[in-house]
Amino acid sequence: MTTIAVTGHMDLTEPCIPLVRSALRELLAGHVDDLVGVSCVAAGADALFAEAVLEAGGRLVVVIPSRDYRARKVGPEQAASFDRIIAAAHEVVTMPCERAGREAYEAAGKELLRRADRLVAVWDNSPPSGKGGTADVVLEARDAGIPVDVVWPAGAARRG
């Protein structure tokens, strides 16, 4: 059994999404028979990874950062996908934080790494921007000796 967690950027550009989706499918192809994926299912990289795990026939564990996460952070354009992924998950864990925010995201990142044999980071190698972000999770994984696979295909870009 291989448990692979994900961290990644939420603000992927529309042309970037198929590039990341394809790279994630390729990366997960070697783990089809024994795959467990762990994701917070945020918009962008997390949701793309969760979908790729489910498409590969893997078991999905969802870590929700806070009790109010869906109401406060899942936009109307993401709601149907979020709900579909949650319904398909093998396990859903909600962190004991009331409100979404840095504390909740940091706790969720620690839970992802606690469960992970490997980490996939859909990451442009930008420096940390605050606790709980993609770069922070990558640094924590590396400090803990968890192998990190960085996915940032040629042509990938972030909005803004």
N, C-alpha and C positions, 0 to 999 in steps of 0.2 A: 504494500500500500504506500503510495506517495502522496503526501499532502502538500499542495502548492497554494500559497497565499498570494494575493495581489495587492499592489498599491499602484497608484498612477494618477495622472492628471485628469481633471474633470473637463477642462476647457479645450478639448481637442477640436480642431477645425473639421468641418464637414468632409473635405477631401481626404483628411487624415484617417477618418474612421474605417474605411475599407482596408487601408494599409495595415492598421493596428489589428483589425479583426483577422486578417490573413496571417499576420505574424504570430498571433496568439494561437490560432488553429495549428499552425506548423509546429510551434513549440510544444503544444499539448499532445500532438500526434504520437509521440513516443511513450505516452503514459496512459493510453486508452484503457487498458485492462484493469488498472489499479489506481485510478485517479480520484483524489478528493481535492476539490477546489474550495478555497476559503476567500470570501469577498464581502465587502461592506455594501456592495451594489449601488454605490453612488453613480451619478451620471458619468459618462465617459468611460475611462479605462476599466473601472470596477465592473460596470454592467456588461461591457464587451467581454471581459474575462469570464464572468458568470455564464453568459450565453454560450461561450465557447466550451466551457466545462460541460454544460448540459448537452450540447450538440455532440460532444465526444462520448457521451454516455457515462460521464463521471458523476460522482456524488457531490452535491454542492452544500457547503455550510455557509450560511449568511450571518454576519456579525453586524447588528444594527447598533450604531453608536449611542443612541439615546431613546428614551421612551417617546419623545415628541418628534423624532427624526422624520417620519413620513409626513406628518402635518406641516412641519416647518421647512424642510429641505428638499422634498420631492416635488418638483414643479409639475404643472398639469400635463406638459409634454412628455414627462418621464413616468407618470403615475401608472399607466397601463403596463408598461414594461417592468417597472418595479414590482407591481403586484403579481405579474405572471412569474417572474423569477422567484419571488418569495414562495409562491404556491408550489413551485417545482423543487424547492430546496429540500434536502434530506434532513437538515437541522437549521433552526433559526435561533440565534442567541441575541438577546437584547442586553446591552451593557446597562449597569445600574445607575446611569446618569439620567436625570430628569430632562435636561435641555441639551440640544445639539450645540456644539461649540468646541473650542480647542481641547478642553478637558475630556470631553466625550470622544473626540477623534483620537486623542492620544491613548485613551483606554482601549479603544477599538483596535488601534494599531498594535498595541501590546498583546491583545488577545489573538490577533492574526498571527503574530510571530510565535506566540506560545504554542500554537497548533501546527506551525509550518515546518516541513522538511526543507523546503525551498521557497524563495520569494521571487515572483515576477514583478518587475517594476517597469511600468509604461512611463518612462521618465526621460526628459531631455537633458539630464545632468545639471539642471539649475540648482543653485545652492538652497539650503533650507530657508523657508520664509516664516517659520514659526512652528511650535510644537504640534505634532500630529499630521504634518504634511508629508508628501511623497518622499522628499529627500531625507526627512527625519526617520521615516520607517526604514529606508534603505540603510542609513547609517547604523541604526539600532540592529538591523539584521546582520550587517557585516561585523559589528562589534560582538554579536552573539555567535558568530561562526556559521550563520545560516547562508548557504549559497544564494547569490542573487543573479538572476538573468534579467538584464536590461533589454527592454524592447523599445526601440525608437527607430522605425524603418526610415529609409531614405524618403524624403518628401513629407515626413510627419511635421506637424506644426500645431501651435496653440493659438487660440483666439487672443486678440488684444495685443 
